[in-house]
């Protein structure tokens, strides 16, 4: 296990300024605040909740060490973030560490009906192989067109999990307040799969194992946090 010498306060003023520039400290309007997020908030400004960046920084480091432990043990973490703000950063993060991801659409029951999901993935792999070997070109035009449309749909949804053969060891979700992400969270909790989350002020983090409190709605904020996690994990795993 990677030892965790977590510092509770940001000692580098430049890091603090970068977090502010990225808008990491912004929550949502006060009326949307979920009670479980209140310990991470320091004040409200013009009715907008403001995160305590020292706590955010502390949690970013704790999560980086925990993720590194999972990766070091060859565990699979499924990254979930289908919102436009999160999908690009999260996809690249998952690819960097050869992890599965769902950043286009969460399929309800993906975890809780995993045998069905495995069948769907097997079908996807079969169609993809037929495309690669040009076998699809041998089908009658109408059937071929139908299969190609279906394959494109499957690529959008399942490309990030095409090689998943068992339930993931953990989930990493950006924005638990988003409806389909709530579904992913419920499925993980039902199956007792650990959950990592980047959570905004409107998120319900009950049952979540590892939380980074911060702006989960803005692309710049999400990218800053994800980039930091990537660099920190690389250093912990000594990956170039």
Helices and strands as residue ranges (DSSP letters): H 13-21, E 26-29, G 30-32, G 35-40, E 41-45, E 48-51, H 53-72, E 77-80, H 84-96, E 101-102, H 114-132, G 135-138, H 141-158, G 159-161, E 170-174, H 179-190, E 194-199, E 210-213, H 219-237
